[in-house]
Amino acid sequence: MANLLQVKAMCKAMSDNGMNVTLSLPGNKPETGVRNPYSSHLPYNLHLRKPLFNNSKINKYLNFSAVRKAIKQINPDLIYLRSPLLLKQVISTKKTLIVELHNNTLHQRYSWLDNYWKSFLCQKAKTDQIKKVVCISEALSQYWIDQGIPAEKIVTAHDGIDAEQFANPMEKEKARDSLGLAKDKKIVTYLGRLYENRKIDNVLKLAQQYRESLFLVVGGPDESAKQLKEVAEKLNLQNVVFTGQVPHETITQYLYASDVMLALWSSEVKTMKYCSPLKLFEYMGAGRIIVAHGFPTILEVLKDKKNALICKPESIDDLIKKTGTALSMTYPNELAEKAREDVFENYTWAKRTEKIFSGISTL
């Protein structure tokens, strides 16, 4: 879901920057041309590649003829590639391109295929056809430089926010009214997926420690939320609310209703060394106190006691301590204000787009 949101946000930012943008995706609806009824509300064109197989994953990577047909039909000046495993098909069209990478692994299942695609990417990145390679963290940029991609081709560009969406913050009381939340309690919120490697049970430990505060866990899968809720009930925790998955357009209400935002991960998250979590920037945009695990890529954005409170990864004691410190703070708050200032100054989709396309003469 976060990947899709990022793609849509970047297409909008490119369009707002004066580019004529077409997003080409594998789709199950009949192909109706570059602009179709399903994109009437979008600020960019949507093109659906007609499926060749019933399996969506097979279509994504093996429907090569549809990829070539789409490029021929759209005839772009430049291709922005977000699926590296389609690189060979795109390269064959001789079109100029930018490649965006989100991980150090290109093929998750087979190491020999991963090694093949890495070698192919690094080889082609040295040609004039690939203008830039965008990496979502400094750590990922360094990884690909070490693999052989020329450093001058690399652009580090973390994720970001839509500045317009966060320009006018909702008052805390109004946000709580809209969600039916108590106004007389400090609210601590975790927003994101509830996968086991996120160690969301740590939120229950915090709720046990700070029973006067309300803890919101916003996200799915719904079955995971249900299981965690059952655990909370067995622990007699009445100060934890599991919302399950909610529409993304309501996320800002939960952000503005909160006092403290939890940015929690664990070393078991496979992409932790190289990621740029979308929710981190939404937290910053909301202007709330952030308590975050201090993994290296997170520390590229957040600084302890500057724009967040950073706790040691895997240390529940430090997490409890830093959350307690955050709960003792009041608004207006220097950490929260600095986080909001930083995200508007450095991490908006518009600024990201400007940085990536700077110096590209093809457009």
Long-range contacts (C-beta under 8 A, 24 or more apart in sequence): 1-248, 2-277, 2-278, 2-279, 3-102, 5-248, 5-278, 6-159, 6-278, 7-82, 9-160, 9-162, 9-349, 10-80, 10-349, 10-352, 10-353, 11-42, 11-43, 11-44, 12-42, 12-43, 12-44, 12-162, 12-349, 13-349, 13-350, 13-352, 13-353, 14-44, 14-80, 14-353, 14-357, 15-43, 15-44, 16-43, 16-350, 16-353, 17-350, 17-353, 17-354, 17-357, 19-357, 19-363, 20-45, 21-45, 22-46, 22-47, 22-74, 22-76, 23-47, 24-48, 24-49, 24-67, 24-70, 24-74, 25-49, 26-51, 26-56, 26-59, 26-60, 26-63, 26-66, 27-51, 28-56, 34-73, 34-74, 47-73, 47-74, 61-85, 61-86, 64-89, 68-92, 68-93, 71-95, 77-362, 77-363, 78-131, 78-360, 78-362, 78-363, 84-117, 84-121, 85-117, 87-117, 87-120, 87-121, 87-124, 88-120, 91-124, 91-129, 94-129, 95-129, 96-129, 96-131, 96-362, 97-129, 97-130, 97-131, 98-130, 98-131, 98-132, 98-133, 98-134, 98-356, 98-360, 99-125, 99-130, 99-132, 99-133, 99-134, 100-133, 100-134, 100-135, 100-136, 101-133, 101-134, 101-135, 101-136, 101-140, 101-144, 102-136, 102-140, 102-271, 102-274, 102-275, 102-276, 103-140, 103-271, 103-274, 104-140, 104-143, 104-144, 104-273, 104-274, 118-147, 121-149, 122-147, 122-148, 122-149, 125-149, 125-150, 125-153, 126-150, 131-360, 131-362, 132-356, 132-360, 134-356, 135-274, 136-274, 136-275, 136-276, 137-274, 137-275, 137-276, 137-297, 137-300, 138-297, 138-300, 139-273, 139-274, 139-296, 139-297, 139-300, 140-274, 140-297, 143-274, 155-355, 155-356, 157-352, 157-355, 157-356, 158-276, 158-281, 158-300, 158-301, 158-347, 158-352, 159-276, 159-277, 159-278, 159-280, 159-281, 159-347, 159-352, 160-281, 160-343, 160-347, 160-348, 160-349, 160-351, 160-352, 161-281, 161-282, 161-284, 161-285, 161-343, 161-347, 161-348, 161-349, 162-348, 162-349, 163-344, 163-348, 163-349, 163-350, 165-252, 165-285, 166-252, 166-282, 166-285, 166-286, 166-340, 166-343, 166-344, 169-256, 169-286, 169-287, 170-252, 170-253, 170-256, 171-256, 172-256, 172-257, 172-259, 174-256, 175-253, 175-254, 175-255, 175-256, 175-257, 176-257, 178-253, 178-257, 179-253, 179-254, 179-257, 181-214, 181-216, 181-257, 182-214, 185-212, 185-213, 185-214, 185-239, 186-212, 186-213, 186-214, 186-259, 186-260, 186-327, 187-213, 187-214, 187-215, 187-216, 187-257, 187-258, 187-259, 187-260, 188-213, 188-214, 188-215, 188-216, 188-258, 188-259, 188-260, 188-261, 188-262, 188-323, 188-326, 188-327, 189-215, 189-216, 189-217, 189-218, 189-254, 189-255, 189-257, 189-258, 189-260, 189-261, 189-262, 190-215, 190-216, 190-217, 190-218, 190-219, 190-261, 190-262, 190-264, 191-218, 191-219, 191-251, 191-254, 191-255, 191-261, 191-279, 191-282, 191-283, 192-218, 192-219, 192-277, 192-279, 193-219, 193-220, 193-221, 194-219, 194-220, 194-221, 194-224, 194-225, 194-228, 195-224, 196-268, 197-265, 197-266, 197-268, 197-269, 197-270, 198-264, 198-265, 198-266, 198-269, 199-264, 199-265, 199-266, 199-268, 200-224, 200-228, 200-264, 201-228, 201-231, 202-264, 202-316, 202-319, 203-240, 203-262, 203-264, 204-228, 204-231, 204-232, 204-235, 204-237, 204-240, 205-316, 205-320, 206-262, 206-319, 206-320, 206-323, 207-232, 207-237, 207-239, 207-240, 208-235, 208-237, 209-320, 209-323, 209-324, 210-239, 210-323, 210-324, 210-327, 211-237, 211-239, 212-239, 213-239, 213-327, 214-239, 214-240, 214-241, 215-239, 215-240, 215-241, 216-241, 216-243, 216-254, 216-257, 216-258, 217-241, 217-242, 217-243, 218-243, 218-246, 218-251, 218-254, 219-243, 219-244, 219-245, 219-246, 220-244, 220-245, 221-245, 251-282, 252-282, 252-286, 255-282, 255-283, 255-285, 255-286, 255-288, 256-286, 258-286, 258-288, 259-288, 259-289, 259-326, 259-327, 259-331, 260-288, 260-289, 260-290, 260-291, 260-323, 260-326, 260-327, 261-286, 261-288, 261-289, 261-290, 261-291, 262-291, 262-292, 262-323, 263-290, 263-291, 263-292, 263-293, 263-298, 263-302, 263-308, 264-292, 264-293, 264-319, 265-293, 265-295, 265-298, 265-313, 266-293, 266-313, 266-314, 267-295, 267-313, 267-314, 272-297, 273-297, 276-301, 281-343, 281-347, 283-339, 284-339, 284-340, 284-342, 284-343, 284-347, 285-340, 285-343, 285-344, 286-340, 287-336, 287-337, 287-339, 287-340, 288-336, 288-339, 289-326, 289-329, 289-333, 289-335, 289-336, 290-335, 290-336, 290-339, 291-319, 291-322, 291-323, 291-326, 293-319, 301-342, 301-347, 302-339, 305-335, 306-335, 306-338, 307-335, 307-338, 307-339, 307-342, 308-335, 308-339, 309-335
